[in-house]
Amino acid sequence: MTNDPRPLFARATEQAAELIRSVRAEQLDGPTPCSEFDVRTLLSHLTGATHRVAVVAEGGDAVAVRPFAEGVPDDGWTAAYDEARTRAVKAWAGDDLLDAVVRLPFGEMPGRAAMSAYVLETVTHTWDLSEALGHPRELDPELAAFALTVAQRMLPDEQRDENTPFATARPAPEGADVYGRLAAWLGREPLSRA
């Protein structure tokens, strides 16, 4: 695992931004593998969580930041997410943040662990969005490999409970790529396309 996850976070947010730019208005009410989110709610969560990680680096209280963006018009998701990711990447530029202990809603940890968790979050929800949109572009396998390593360390299956935001791990389908293995570890299943 890398000692500095910030470049991977920047790449993960760029990948998410590219996908967000491809969302059409008629797709916003569509389902995602994250069963409680439609596409619009997933975009709200991606944007809100990215604002939250910026607030953490800026010394603010992450718990006070809702992990959903509110008041974004349907045609405003690209701009809202770009603003959030630009702010987050800039906020995490200081090397001192990697070793500083930061407080997230799920606990205190060194900045590098927090940033790794947000790479996992961004990559996972980018996969969710890609599934919802019918796989409009190839996703970066290096990002998924890093996210899978983080998930296996931070979210061991035997320690998950009703407070864990991911379901119980399931077996990955035979021949699954790294995104398929990540999704399976997090208890997600691809959308059925009947």
Helices and strands as residue ranges (DSSP letters): H 6-21, G 25-27, H 39-57, G 62-64, G 74-76, H 77-91, G 95-98, E 101-104, E 107-110, H 111-133, H 141-154, G 157-159, H 178-185
